[in-house]
Amino acid sequence: MKVEVSYTFDASELGGQNLVTFEELYDLKNPEEPVKVAEHKDIDDEGQTVLITERKISIHTTATDKNGKKEIEAGKDLTIVDTVTLEGLEIGTKYKLSGWQMIKEENAKLIIDGKEVTNDYEFTADKENMEVQIEFTFDGSTLGRKQLVTFEELYDITNLEEPKKVTEHKEINDEGQTVTIKEVPETPTPETPGTTTKTSNPPKTGDTANAILWIAILVLSAAGIIGVRIWNKKKQVKRLGIEEKKEEEE
């Protein structure tokens, strides 16, 4: 005859351990005085042994801005969206995803106005593999030229008083978790409209020499003209004098 006995219990804390089933068989002809007729209690019996494997939840994340870009311009209300892919969840279990921002260059938590930039997201697994998102909004106006990395931890919060961490993703050099904050380009200041003063260019050395040459030519020409006129005048006067002398002699 073959019978089956089932054992149902919470094995969430037993990952990695071997469980061995022990049995005792009793004759219950007299229920008030049951008589043990057989037993099987061998701690090394492989047939009675089962291994409780740990539930491994894998996590993969990608951090971007709201438009899916890896570079974000520094600003007052800066938002980073962390898309988290989880595999190996236990259906029906309530989880909490906790995340925070890290400054890559300093390998330190991002603190704005004295507070860490964090956020949590709670959900109940309806599938073994799920994708969830968590957002971080903060003042990033002074973070130009820095890189921010999102860190995450996933907790089983079936027991709210004792949440149990089941997986994490904290890799400061993970490009998928990293976004770059760009500096805001400077806006050029417009020039004030005013009166434009045209400045004449001083004459060059060659231009000055040419001007002097032309002036000299003009002066010489004028002198020549005047000289010719004076000579003609003297010649005319002399001619008149000769003619008058001839008339007197006659």
C-alpha positions as CSV (number, residue, x, y, z in Angstrom):
1,M,0.0,0.0,0.0
2,K,1.2,3.5,-0.8
3,V,0.2,6.6,0.9
4,E,1.2,10.3,0.7
5,V,1.7,12.8,3.5
6,S,2.0,16.5,2.6
7,Y,3.7,19.2,4.7
8,T,2.8,22.9,4.0
9,F,4.7,25.6,5.7
10,D,6.6,28.9,5.2
11,A,10.0,28.1,3.9
12,S,11.1,31.6,2.9
13,E,13.8,31.6,5.5
14,L,15.1,28.1,4.7
15,G,16.9,28.8,1.4
16,G,20.0,26.6,1.0
17,Q,19.0,24.1,3.6
18,N,18.2,20.3,3.3
19,L,15.1,18.9,5.0
20,V,14.8,15.2,5.9
21,T,11.4,13.6,6.5
22,F,11.1,11.2,9.4
23,E,8.2,8.8,9.8
24,E,6.6,6.6,12.4
25,L,3.8,4.0,11.8
26,Y,1.3,3.2,14.6
27,D,-1.3,0.5,15.0
28,L,-4.5,2.2,16.1
29,K,-6.6,-0.8,16.9
30,N,-6.8,0.7,20.4
31,P,-6.9,4.4,19.9
32,E,-6.2,5.0,23.5
33,E,-3.0,3.0,23.4
34,P,-1.5,3.3,19.9
35,V,1.3,0.9,19.2
36,K,4.3,1.9,17.1
37,V,5.0,-0.8,14.5
38,A,7.6,0.8,12.3
39,E,9.7,3.9,11.7
40,H,12.1,5.5,9.2
41,K,14.5,8.0,10.8
42,D,17.7,8.2,8.8
43,I,19.1,11.7,8.7
44,D,21.4,10.7,5.8
45,D,18.8,9.0,3.6
46,E,18.8,10.9,0.3
47,G,15.4,9.5,-0.5
48,Q,14.0,11.4,2.5
49,T,15.9,14.6,1.8
50,V,14.9,17.7,-0.2
51,L,16.9,20.8,-0.8
52,I,15.2,24.2,-0.3
53,T,16.7,26.4,-2.9
54,E,16.9,30.1,-2.4
55,R,14.5,32.2,-4.5
56,K,16.8,34.3,-6.7
57,I,15.3,37.5,-7.9
58,S,17.3,39.2,-10.6
59,I,17.1,42.9,-11.1
60,H,18.0,45.1,-14.0
61,T,17.6,48.9,-14.1
62,T,17.8,51.7,-16.6
63,A,17.8,55.4,-15.5
64,T,16.8,58.1,-17.9
65,D,14.9,61.4,-18.0
66,K,11.1,61.4,-18.7
67,N,11.9,61.3,-22.5
68,G,14.2,58.3,-22.2
69,K,17.4,60.3,-22.6
70,K,20.6,59.6,-20.7
71,E,21.7,63.3,-20.6
72,I,19.6,65.8,-18.6
73,E,20.0,69.5,-18.6
74,A,20.5,70.9,-15.1
75,G,17.3,72.6,-13.7
76,K,15.2,73.4,-10.7
77,D,12.8,70.5,-11.1
78,L,14.9,67.6,-12.5
79,T,13.3,64.2,-12.7
80,I,15.0,60.8,-13.1
81,V,12.9,57.8,-14.1
82,D,14.3,54.4,-13.0
83,T,12.8,51.5,-14.9
84,V,13.3,48.3,-13.0
85,T,12.9,44.8,-14.5
86,L,12.5,42.1,-11.9
87,E,12.5,38.3,-12.5
88,G,11.8,35.5,-10.0
89,L,9.1,37.3,-7.9
90,E,6.7,35.2,-5.8
91,I,3.2,35.8,-7.0
92,G,1.0,37.3,-4.4
93,T,3.9,38.6,-2.3
94,K,4.0,42.3,-1.4
95,Y,7.3,44.1,-2.2
96,K,8.8,47.5,-1.6
97,L,11.4,48.9,-4.0
98,S,13.6,51.5,-2.3
99,G,15.9,53.7,-4.4
100,W,18.2,56.7,-4.0
101,Q,20.6,58.8,-6.0
102,M,24.4,58.6,-5.8
103,I,27.0,61.1,-7.1
104,K,29.3,58.9,-9.2
105,E,32.4,61.1,-8.9
106,E,32.2,61.0,-5.1
107,N,30.6,57.6,-4.6
108,A,28.3,59.3,-2.1
109,K,24.6,59.8,-1.7
110,L,23.1,62.8,-3.3
111,I,22.0,65.3,-0.7
112,I,19.8,68.3,-1.7
113,D,18.9,70.9,1.0
114,G,20.1,68.6,3.7
115,K,18.1,65.6,2.6
116,E,18.9,62.4,0.7
117,V,17.2,62.1,-2.7
118,T,15.2,58.9,-2.2
119,N,11.8,57.3,-3.2
120,D,9.9,54.0,-2.5
121,Y,7.4,52.1,-4.6
122,E,5.2,49.3,-3.1
123,F,3.5,46.7,-5.2
124,T,2.1,43.1,-5.0
125,A,3.5,40.7,-7.6
126,D,0.9,39.4,-10.0
127,K,3.6,37.8,-12.2
128,E,7.0,36.2,-11.6
129,N,8.5,38.7,-14.0
130,M,7.5,42.4,-13.8
131,E,8.7,45.8,-14.8
132,V,8.1,48.8,-12.5
133,Q,9.1,52.4,-12.4
134,I,10.2,54.7,-9.7
135,E,10.8,58.5,-10.1
136,F,13.1,60.9,-8.3
137,T,12.4,64.7,-8.6
138,F,14.7,67.2,-7.1
139,D,16.5,70.6,-7.5
140,G,19.4,69.8,-9.9
141,S,20.3,73.4,-10.8
142,T,23.7,73.1,-9.3
143,L,24.6,69.6,-10.6
144,G,26.0,70.5,-14.0
145,R,28.7,68.2,-15.3
146,K,28.0,65.6,-12.7
147,Q,26.9,62.0,-13.1
148,L,24.1,60.4,-11.0
149,V,23.7,56.7,-10.4
150,T,20.5,55.1,-9.1
151,F,20.8,52.5,-6.4
152,E,17.9,50.1,-5.5
153,E,17.0,47.5,-2.8
154,L,13.9,45.2,-3.0
155,Y,12.2,44.2,0.2
156,D,9.6,41.5,0.9
157,I,7.2,43.3,3.2
158,T,4.8,40.5,3.9
159,N,5.7,41.2,7.5
160,L,5.7,44.9,7.7
161,E,7.4,44.9,11.1
162,E,10.3,42.9,9.7
163,P,10.8,43.6,6.0
164,K,13.3,41.3,4.4
165,K,15.7,42.4,1.7
166,V,15.5,39.9,-1.2
167,T,17.8,41.6,-3.8
168,E,19.6,44.8,-4.6
169,H,21.4,46.6,-7.4
170,K,24.1,49.0,-6.3
171,E,26.8,49.3,-8.9
172,I,28.5,52.8,-9.1
173,N,29.9,52.1,-12.6
174,D,26.8,50.6,-14.2
175,E,26.0,52.7,-17.2
176,G,22.4,51.6,-17.2
177,Q,21.9,53.2,-13.8
178,T,23.8,56.4,-14.8
179,V,22.6,59.7,-16.1
180,T,24.7,62.8,-17.0
181,I,23.7,66.2,-15.9
182,K,24.6,68.9,-18.5
183,E,25.3,72.5,-17.7
184,V,22.7,75.0,-19.0
185,P,24.3,76.9,-21.9
186,E,24.9,80.6,-21.2
187,T,22.5,83.0,-23.0
188,P,24.5,85.9,-24.7
189,T,23.6,89.4,-23.4
190,P,22.1,91.5,-26.2
191,E,24.0,94.7,-27.0
192,T,22.3,98.0,-26.0
193,P,21.3,99.9,-29.2
194,G,23.3,103.2,-29.5
195,T,24.8,105.7,-31.9
196,T,27.4,104.2,-34.1
197,T,30.4,106.6,-34.5
198,K,32.3,106.1,-37.7
199,T,36.0,106.5,-37.2
200,S,38.0,107.6,-40.2
201,N,41.1,105.6,-40.9
202,P,44.4,107.6,-40.6
203,P,46.2,107.9,-43.9
204,K,48.8,105.3,-44.6
205,T,52.5,106.2,-45.2
206,G,52.2,105.5,-48.9
207,D,49.0,107.6,-49.2
208,T,50.8,110.6,-47.4
209,A,53.8,110.4,-49.8
210,N,51.5,110.4,-52.8
211,A,49.6,113.4,-51.5
212,I,52.8,115.4,-50.9
213,L,53.9,114.6,-54.5
214,W,50.7,115.8,-56.0
215,I,50.8,119.0,-53.9
216,A,54.4,119.7,-55.1
217,I,53.3,119.2,-58.7
218,L,50.4,121.6,-58.2
219,V,52.7,124.2,-56.6
220,L,55.3,123.9,-59.4
221,S,52.6,124.1,-62.0
222,A,51.1,127.2,-60.4
223,A,54.6,128.8,-60.2
224,G,55.3,128.0,-63.8
225,I,52.0,129.6,-64.9
226,I,52.7,132.7,-62.9
227,G,56.3,132.9,-64.2
228,V,55.1,132.6,-67.8
229,R,52.5,135.4,-67.2
230,I,55.1,137.7,-65.7
231,W,57.5,137.0,-68.6
232,N,54.8,137.8,-71.1
233,K,53.9,140.9,-69.2
234,K,57.5,142.2,-69.2
235,K,57.9,141.3,-72.9
236,Q,54.7,143.2,-73.7
237,V,55.9,146.3,-71.8
238,K,59.2,146.3,-73.5
239,R,57.6,146.1,-76.9
240,L,55.4,149.1,-76.1
241,G,58.4,151.1,-75.0
242,I,60.3,150.5,-78.2
243,E,57.3,151.5,-80.3
244,E,56.9,154.8,-78.3
245,K,60.5,155.6,-78.8
246,K,60.2,155.2,-82.5
247,E,57.3,157.5,-82.7
248,E,59.2,160.2,-80.9
249,E,62.1,160.0,-83.3
250,E,59.9,160.5,-86.2
